[in-house]
């Protein structure tokens, strides 16, 4: 796997020297940061069910209804960077009982930003799949597996012979036709796995408290593309079990 971030380039992102640079020596052994399937999965998790907070207080958050899922993510972060976080129950989530894994580590958060994880409110910003993921089939496969596991849904209507897979992401109305994230997923599903997909912009909308209108864009996989996705990429956990059942796979 190739190197995507050196220690020197990492240091260049800091404006101050002295004590701060001395403190960063503790992280020098992590460099150079190299591509891996684990890292591609972490990037996908943070783009979907996670959040990377940038300046001035860098931190990582990952949210799930499953404690097991939070521990899986924490295990992968620990394997890559040697750090752990703290799990707490979310008190303000109106959609049910959820938990958050918080990792307060500015250097690791900054590393993840530099290798392609967007920071801040993703619904209000344009971002793409990092180039180091797009150019490698194995890395893209792991990235997609986590994206679809986090954000994908499985639909099965009686009038259809086979289930459908849907991936939906919401964006500010102003960014709907400018964001390349889902377009890249569609493009590379076709390039690497011969999986056809359809992208649609829905009329549904939501008005946020700040007055910003957001709308969903969806990717659909139908027919043989669902079978190919299941064989070549697949979901993780319960979603794959559900898909197998609907497809009659034992």
C-alpha positions in Angstrom: 0.0 0.0 0.0 1.2 3.5 -0.8 2.1 6.4 1.5 -0.4 9.3 1.4 0.8 11.6 4.2 4.3 12.2 5.5 5.3 13.6 8.9 6.8 16.7 7.4 3.7 17.5 5.5 1.6 16.9 8.6 3.8 19.4 10.5 3.4 22.1 7.8 -0.3 22.3 8.7 0.5 23.8 12.1 1.2 27.5 12.3 3.1 27.4 15.6 6.3 25.6 16.5 8.1 25.0 19.8 6.1 23.1 22.4 3.4 22.1 20.0 5.9 20.4 17.6 7.6 18.7 20.5 4.2 17.3 21.6 3.6 16.0 18.1 6.8 13.8 18.4 4.5 11.4 20.2 2.7 10.7 16.9 5.8 10.5 14.7 5.8 6.7 14.7 2.5 6.7 12.9 4.0 8.2 9.7 4.1 7.9 6.8 0.3 7.2 6.8 -0.3 4.4 4.3 -3.4 3.3 2.5 -5.2 0.3 3.7 -8.7 -1.3 3.6 -9.1 -0.5 7.3 -8.4 3.2 6.7 -10.7 3.3 3.7 -13.5 1.9 6.0 -12.8 4.5 8.7 -13.1 7.3 6.1 -16.4 5.9 4.9 -17.7 5.5 8.5 -16.9 9.2 9.3 -18.5 10.4 6.1 -21.7 8.5 6.9 -22.4 7.9 10.5 -19.6 10.0 11.9 -18.4 13.5 12.2 -15.0 15.2 12.1 -14.9 18.5 13.9 -12.2 20.9 12.7 -10.7 24.0 14.0 -10.5 25.1 16.8 -11.3 21.9 18.7 -10.5 18.9 16.5 -12.4 15.8 17.5 -14.0 12.6 16.1 -17.6 11.4 16.7 -19.2 8.2 15.6 -22.9 7.6 16.3 -24.9 4.3 16.2 -27.8 2.5 17.9 -25.5 -0.4 18.4 -22.8 -0.4 21.1 -21.2 -3.4 19.2 -20.9 -1.1 16.1 -19.2 1.6 18.1 -16.7 -0.8 19.5 -16.0 -2.1 16.0 -15.2 1.4 14.9 -13.1 2.1 18.0 -11.2 -1.1 17.5 -10.3 -0.1 13.9 -9.2 3.4 15.0 -7.1 1.9 17.8 -5.5 -0.6 15.3 -4.6 2.3 13.0 -3.7 5.0 15.5 -3.4 3.5 18.9 -6.2 5.6 20.5 -9.6 4.9 22.1 -12.6 7.0 22.9 -15.5 7.2 25.3 -19.0 5.9 24.6 -22.0 7.8 26.0 -25.8 7.8 25.4 -27.1 10.5 23.2 -29.7 12.5 25.2 -31.1 14.7 22.4 -31.8 12.3 19.6 -35.5 12.3 18.8 -35.2 9.2 16.5 -34.7 6.7 19.2 -32.0 5.4 21.5 -28.5 6.1 20.1 -25.0 6.2 21.4 -21.9 8.3 20.5 -18.2 7.4 20.5 -16.2 10.5 21.1 -12.4 10.6 20.5 -10.8 13.9 21.6 -7.4 13.8 19.8 -6.5 16.8 17.7 -3.5 15.2 15.9 -5.4 12.1 14.7 -8.4 14.2 13.8 -6.2 16.4 11.7 -4.6 13.4 10.0 -8.0 12.1 9.0 -8.9 15.5 7.6 -5.6 15.6 5.6 -6.3 12.2 4.0 -9.8 13.2 2.8 -12.4 13.1 5.6 -14.6 16.2 5.4 -15.0 18.3 8.5 -18.0 20.1 9.8 -21.6 19.8 8.5 -21.4 17.5 5.5 -24.9 18.5 4.3 -23.6 22.0 3.7 -20.3 21.2 2.0 -19.1 19.6 -1.3 -16.7 16.7 -1.0 -15.5 13.7 -3.0 -14.2 10.3 -2.4 -10.4 10.6 -1.7 -8.3 9.9 -4.8 -6.3 7.2 -3.0 -9.5 5.2 -2.5 -10.9 5.8 -6.0 -7.8 4.5 -7.8 -7.6 1.2 -5.9 -10.3 -1.5 -6.4 -9.8 -3.2 -3.0 -9.9 0.1 -1.2 -13.0 1.3 -3.1 -14.7 -2.0 -2.3 -14.2 -1.6 1.5 -15.2 2.0 1.3 -18.5 1.1 -0.5 -19.2 -1.8 1.9 -19.1 0.6 4.8 -21.0 3.4 3.0 -23.8 1.1 2.0 -23.9 -0.6 5.4 -24.2 2.9 7.1 -26.5 4.6 4.7 -27.9 2.0 2.3 -31.4 0.5 2.5 -33.0 -2.7 1.1 -36.5 -2.5 -0.5 -38.6 -5.3 -1.6 -42.0 -4.8 -3.3 -44.4 -7.6 -4.2 -44.7 -6.3 -7.7 -40.9 -6.8 -8.2 -39.2 -10.1 -8.5 -36.0 -9.0 -6.8 -35.1 -6.5 -4.0 -33.7 -3.1 -4.7 -30.8 -1.4 -2.9 -31.0 2.3 -2.2 -28.3 4.8 -1.0 -29.6 8.2 0.0 -27.7 11.4 1.1 -29.1 14.8 1.9 -27.5 18.1 0.8 -28.2 21.7 0.9 -30.5 22.6 -2.1 -27.8 24.8 -3.5 -25.3 21.8 -3.6 -27.6 19.2 -5.1 -26.1 19.3 -8.6 -22.6 20.2 -7.6 -21.6 17.4 -5.3 -19.7 14.5 -6.9 -19.8 12.0 -4.0 -22.7 9.9 -5.2 -21.7 10.4 -8.8 -18.3 8.9 -8.0 -19.8 5.9 -6.2 -21.9 5.2 -9.3 -19.0 5.7 -11.7 -16.6 3.4 -9.8 -19.2 0.7 -9.1 -19.5 0.5 -12.9 -15.8 0.7 -13.5 -14.6 -1.9 -11.0 -17.6 -4.3 -10.6 -19.8 -3.7 -13.7 -22.6 -2.6 -11.4 -25.2 -0.4 -13.0 -26.9 2.3 -10.9 -29.4 5.1 -11.3 -29.1 8.5 -9.6 -32.2 10.5 -8.9 -32.9 13.9 -7.2 -36.1 13.6 -5.2 -38.7 16.4 -4.7 -38.8 15.8 -1.0 -37.2 18.5 1.2 -36.5 19.6 4.7 -36.3 23.1 6.1 -33.7 23.3 8.8 -33.9 25.6 11.9 -31.5 28.0 10.2 -33.8 28.2 7.2 -31.5 26.2 4.8 -33.5 23.8 2.5 -32.0 20.3 2.1 -33.0 17.7 -0.5 -32.1 14.0 -1.0 -30.2 12.4 -3.8 -30.5 8.7 -4.2 -28.7 5.8 -5.9 -30.7 2.8 -6.9 -29.4 -0.7 -7.7 -31.9 -3.0 -9.5 -32.1 -6.5 -10.8 -28.7 -8.1 -11.7 -26.9 -5.2 -10.2 -28.2 -6.2 -6.7 -26.9 -9.7 -7.2 -23.5 -8.4 -8.3 -23.3 -6.0 -5.4 -24.2 -8.8 -3.0 -21.5 -11.1 -4.5 -18.7 -8.5 -5.1 -19.2 -6.0 -2.2 -22.1 -6.8 0.1 -23.2 -5.2 3.4 -21.9 -6.1 6.8 -24.0 -7.6 9.5 -27.8 -7.8 9.6 -28.4 -6.0 6.3 -26.5 -8.7 4.4 -28.5 -11.4 6.2 -31.8 -9.6 5.1 -30.6 -9.3 1.5 -29.6 -13.0 1.4 -33.0 -14.0 2.7 -34.8 -11.9 0.1 -32.6 -13.3 -2.7 -33.1 -16.9 -1.5 -29.5 -17.3 -0.6 -28.8 -19.8 2.2 
